Amino acid sequence: MARTKAIFFDLGETLVTQNIEDNLVTMKALEKISKILPRGKSPSELFSIYKQGYKVNERFRTKHHVEIPIQAWIVQLLRRALGHDPGDSLVEDAIKIIVSARAENAVVFPDSKPLLEKLSKRRIKLGIISNVSSHDVAVEILRRVGLLEHFDNVVTSAFVGIRKPDPGIFLYALMQFKLLPREAVIVGDSERHDIWGGRITGMKTVLISTSSKENGRPGNISYFERALNPRKVPASIPIAAPKNERTPPKYTSAVVATSE
């Protein structure tokens, strides 16, 4: 087994969550955007336009594993709201509002920081691989919750243009550290995006699960330790186990799937 030289984490629902439901975060941002429009549109009207565009964009990016960056969908939203192309300054102001809203409503899971502090003391690289339409959102969330300092690199679909589970985004992240897939681990909550994507890339994978068993595989925290240092297995490092989409979890169990 190749020695693990890097651990990559998913961001949303792995290290952090939102303190309110996603649609409410969006509504709060659209309420502020409605106030800066030269032509009046209510927050509910903007939200309706947003949801229509989101459905189309989500189908497209899911099918093709490409990201539609925040600049694109904000222009799309404002164009439909105004009936003409928005000015650059309006687009920039709207993006700032969205970035701020998503970052300020992020909360860190209680055991994320202790885990990362423990890992940061080792000779191992730490990185983020996240599907998000704004790179600034990911970076600002990490900064606000106090996790940014632990990461050597933050890779987002917004920056790369490719979404998980496409191997391209994983390979780009590995390239930043000059590593082979077998030398890295991806930790995440999505079996499709994180685990399947990591496996077909050739990385070791850790699936954060709601229970100690998933698909017949026993939870195996000790494997994560062996992946970090095959020659020595110290006390177990806890891995996140979200109980549901909104409740901050305790890092209690992990399901491990490997491509080895």
C-alpha positions in Angstrom: 0.0 0.0 0.0 1.4 3.4 -1.0 1.9 5.8 1.9 -0.8 8.4 2.1 0.6 11.8 1.4 -2.5 13.9 1.1 -6.1 13.9 2.4 -8.8 15.8 0.5 -12.1 16.7 2.1 -15.4 17.6 0.6 -16.7 20.8 2.2 -20.5 21.1 2.5 -22.1 18.5 4.8 -18.7 17.0 5.5 -16.9 19.8 7.4 -19.6 22.5 7.5 -23.3 22.9 7.0 -25.8 25.8 6.8 -27.5 27.1 9.9 -30.7 27.5 8.0 -32.2 25.7 5.0 -30.6 26.4 1.6 -33.7 28.0 0.1 -33.9 30.4 3.0 -30.2 31.4 2.5 -31.1 32.1 -1.1 -34.2 34.0 -0.2 -32.3 36.3 2.2 -29.8 37.1 -0.5 -32.5 37.7 -3.2 -34.2 40.1 -0.8 -31.1 42.2 -0.7 -30.6 42.0 -4.5 -34.2 43.1 -5.1 -33.4 46.4 -3.3 -30.5 47.2 -5.7 -32.4 46.5 -8.9 -33.1 49.6 -11.1 -36.5 48.1 -11.9 -38.6 46.6 -9.0 -38.9 42.9 -8.5 -40.1 41.4 -5.3 -37.9 38.7 -3.6 -40.6 36.1 -4.3 -40.5 37.0 -8.0 -36.7 36.7 -8.0 -36.9 33.4 -6.2 -39.3 32.0 -8.8 -36.9 33.1 -11.6 -34.0 31.6 -9.7 -35.7 28.3 -9.2 -36.6 28.0 -12.9 -33.0 28.6 -13.9 -31.7 26.3 -11.2 -33.7 23.4 -12.4 -32.3 23.8 -15.9 -28.8 24.4 -14.8 -28.8 21.5 -12.3 -29.9 19.0 -15.0 -27.2 20.2 -17.3 -24.3 20.2 -14.9 -25.3 16.9 -13.4 -25.5 15.2 -16.8 -22.2 16.7 -18.1 -20.2 17.1 -14.9 -19.5 20.8 -15.7 -19.9 23.8 -13.4 -22.1 26.7 -14.3 -20.3 29.5 -12.4 -22.0 32.1 -10.3 -21.2 34.8 -12.8 -23.3 32.9 -15.5 -26.4 32.2 -13.4 -26.4 35.6 -11.8 -26.4 37.2 -15.3 -29.1 34.8 -16.3 -31.2 35.7 -13.3 -30.8 39.5 -13.7 -31.4 39.4 -17.4 -34.8 37.7 -16.8 -35.7 40.0 -14.0 -34.8 43.2 -15.9 -35.7 42.2 -19.4 -32.3 43.2 -20.7 -28.6 42.6 -20.0 -27.5 43.8 -16.5 -24.5 46.2 -16.1 -21.2 44.8 -14.8 -21.4 46.7 -11.6 -24.9 45.3 -10.8 -23.6 41.8 -11.5 -20.6 42.3 -9.2 -22.8 43.6 -6.4 -25.3 40.7 -6.7 -22.4 38.2 -6.6 -21.0 39.8 -3.5 -24.4 39.5 -1.8 -24.7 35.8 -2.7 -21.2 35.1 -1.5 -21.7 36.9 1.8 -25.1 35.2 2.4 -23.7 31.7 1.9 -20.6 32.3 3.9 -22.3 34.0 6.9 -24.8 31.2 7.3 -22.2 28.5 7.3 -21.5 26.6 10.6 -18.7 24.2 11.2 -19.4 20.7 12.5 -18.2 20.5 16.1 -15.4 18.0 15.5 -14.1 19.4 12.2 -11.6 21.7 13.8 -10.1 19.2 16.3 -9.7 16.6 13.5 -8.0 19.0 11.2 -5.7 20.3 14.0 -4.7 16.7 14.6 -4.0 16.1 11.0 -2.1 19.3 10.5 0.5 18.2 12.9 1.5 15.3 10.6 3.6 15.5 7.5 0.6 15.2 5.2 -1.0 17.7 2.8 -4.6 18.7 3.4 -6.9 19.9 0.6 -10.5 20.7 -0.3 -12.3 19.3 -3.4 -15.8 20.9 -3.5 -18.6 21.2 -6.0 -19.6 24.9 -5.7 -20.5 27.5 -8.3 -18.3 30.2 -6.6 -14.7 29.6 -5.5 -15.0 32.7 -3.3 -17.9 31.1 -1.4 -15.8 28.1 -0.5 -12.8 30.1 0.6 -14.9 32.6 2.6 -16.8 29.8 4.4 -13.5 28.2 5.4 -12.1 31.6 6.5 -15.2 32.5 8.6 -15.4 29.1 10.4 -11.7 29.2 11.1 -10.6 26.2 8.9 -8.8 27.9 6.0 -5.4 27.8 7.7 -5.4 24.0 7.8 -5.6 23.6 4.0 -2.7 23.7 1.6 -5.0 24.0 -1.4 -8.7 24.6 -2.1 -10.0 23.1 -5.4 -13.5 24.0 -6.5 -15.6 23.1 -9.5 -16.1 26.8 -10.0 -12.3 27.3 -10.5 -11.7 24.1 -12.5 -14.9 24.0 -14.4 -15.4 20.3 -13.8 -17.7 18.8 -11.1 -17.3 15.7 -9.1 -17.6 12.8 -9.8 -15.7 13.5 -13.0 -12.1 12.3 -12.5 -10.8 15.6 -13.9 -11.4 17.6 -10.8 -9.7 15.0 -8.6 -6.7 14.7 -11.0 -6.4 18.5 -11.0 -6.3 18.5 -7.2 -3.7 15.7 -7.2 -1.6 17.7 -9.7 -1.3 20.6 -7.3 0.5 18.3 -4.9 2.3 16.4 -7.6 0.8 13.1 -6.3 -0.5 9.9 -7.8 -4.1 8.9 -7.0 -3.0 6.0 -4.8 -1.1 8.4 -2.6 -4.3 10.4 -1.6 -7.6 9.9 0.3 -10.9 11.7 -0.4 -13.3 12.1 2.5 -16.9 13.0 1.8 -20.6 12.5 2.4 -21.7 11.8 -1.2 -21.4 8.2 -2.4 -21.9 9.4 -6.0 -19.7 12.6 -6.0 -17.0 11.8 -3.5 -16.7 8.0 -3.3 -17.5 6.9 -6.8 -15.5 9.8 -8.2 -12.6 9.1 -6.0 -12.6 5.3 -6.7 -12.7 5.7 -10.5 -9.8 8.1 -10.2 -7.8 5.5 -8.1 -7.9 7.3 -4.7 -8.6 5.8 -1.3 -12.0 6.9 -0.2 -13.8 7.5 3.1 -17.6 7.8 3.0 -19.1 9.7 5.9 -22.2 7.7 6.9 -25.2 8.1 9.2 -24.6 4.7 10.7 -21.7 2.2 11.2 -22.9 0.1 8.3 -23.5 1.1 4.7 -24.1 -1.3 1.8 -23.0 -4.1 4.0 -19.6 -2.7 4.8 -18.7 -2.3 8.5 -17.7 1.1 9.8 -13.9 1.1 9.9 -12.3 4.2 11.6 -9.0 2.3 12.1 -8.6 2.0 8.3 -8.3 5.7 8.1 -5.4 5.7 10.5 -3.7 2.9 8.5 -4.1 5.0 5.4 -2.3 7.9 7.0 0.6 5.7 8.2 0.5 2.0 7.3 3.5 1.3 9.7 1.8 2.7 12.8 -1.8 2.8 14.0 -2.2 5.3 16.8 -5.5 6.1 18.5 -8.4 6.3 16.1 -9.2 9.6 14.4 -13.0 10.2 14.5 -14.8 10.6 11.2 -17.9 12.7 10.7 -21.3 10.9 10.7 -24.1 13.3 9.7 -27.4 12.2 11.3 -29.4 14.3 8.9 -28.9 17.2 6.5 -29.3 19.9 9.1 -28.1 18.5 12.4 -24.4 19.1 13.1 -23.0 15.6 13.6 -20.4 14.1 16.0 -17.5 12.4 14.3 -18.5 8.9 15.3 -18.2 6.5 12.4 -17.0 6.1 8.8 -17.6 3.7 6.0 -14.5 3.0 3.9 -14.6 2.0 0.3 -11.2 1.6 -1.5 -10.2 1.0 -5.0 -7.5 -1.4 -3.9 
